[in-house]
Amino acid sequence: METSYRPIVGITMGDPVGIGPEILCMALDRPEVFENLRPLVIGDVAVLKKAAAGLGVTISPVGVDSPDQGVFEHGRIDVIPVSRLDAQSLHWGQPTRETGRAMIDTINTAADLAMAGRIDAIATCPINKAAMKLAGSDFHGHTELLAARTNTDVYAMMMAGPRLRVVLVTIHMPLKAVSPLLTTRSIETIISLTDSSLKTRFGITSPKIAVAGFNPHAGEEDMFGSEESEIIRPAVLNAASRGIRATGPLPPDTLFYHAASGAYDAVVCMYHDQGLIPFKMIHFTDGVNTTLGLPIVRTSVDHGTAYDIAGQGKADPGSLLAAMEMAARQALCLHTGGKGNA
């Protein structure tokens, strides 16, 4: 990413007893990270010091009161201290009500800073839904919490990597619940949101969007289901009539091969595993979760808290590095009026 402007990317620490603190220290121990962005951690200084000591990295977490106090130089981690947990009493992989509350507070603080224009983007480390519930939250994860915090009604999850981008119409629900929730309007909304986001945040002037079918072979002329002819195709035609380069519904078993080969800029998928299985086959270590539709830029790692290896130095910071880079690129694209290339 070649530019003289280095966006401030607020990085939430995630679950204090998950791998978030570790991958943060691993990522920010790399000098090249600071070339393209100014990383500002929203989290807990003591927890980060514990993680850094465990890893043996020579970086110093330092608390700052506001983003403009950040130094943003290798060897130091600038931290907005949202919590002050007793790090030595915490046990890796064992969340408490206090760690859950701290986790939620970091997300809300980051969202507020971004909404106020004090940081340019957010990259989030992993959180745990059970820990959120333990802290009294009614939200199921980052996306819903951030949508509520920013008063956003229309949003979608995109998984993005160098070869493939997928956007989901429905997310976390039983398969048997998907079909009744698919509507022409909801699919057309996601197609439109994908189109506008690819233009404004990824710098793609005329994106090509593939829309997956729901049934095997995209229904095979209604032999295997009618969702394609009754619901999905009308959504694609409506979007195309408004100038969006959308194609479909296409058979899912061949679509992702062509998308990963560069035929499409994104694939709109009907349900969670339809999009995430092919995506993670290709981008397991460098995939990024980004939320479309928010008034702020938000990216995230595409993995969980990994309690089973937390504190052992086994975590891979690859997805976080990719999330930070994508957050900076999206922020730059917005900063330049869509002229950048994310």
Buried (B, 14 or more C-beta within 10 A) or exposed (E): BEEEBBBBBBBBBBBBBBBBBBBBBBBBBEEEBBEBBBBBBBBBBBBBBBBBEBBEBEBEBBBBEEBEEBEBEBEBBBBBBBBEBEBEEBEBBEBBEBBBBBBBBBBBBBBBBBBEEBBBBBBBBBBBBEBBEBBEBEBEBBBBBBBEBBEBEEBBBBBBBEEBBBBBBBBEEEEEEBBEEBEBEBBBBBBBBBBBBBBBBBBBEEBBBBBBBBBEBBBEEEEBBBBBBEBBBBBBEBBBEEEBBBBBBBBBEEBBEEBBEEEBBBBBBBBBEBBBEBBBEBBBBBBBBBBBBBEBBBBBBBBBBBBEBBBBBEBBBBBBBBBBBBBBBBBBBBBEEBEBEB
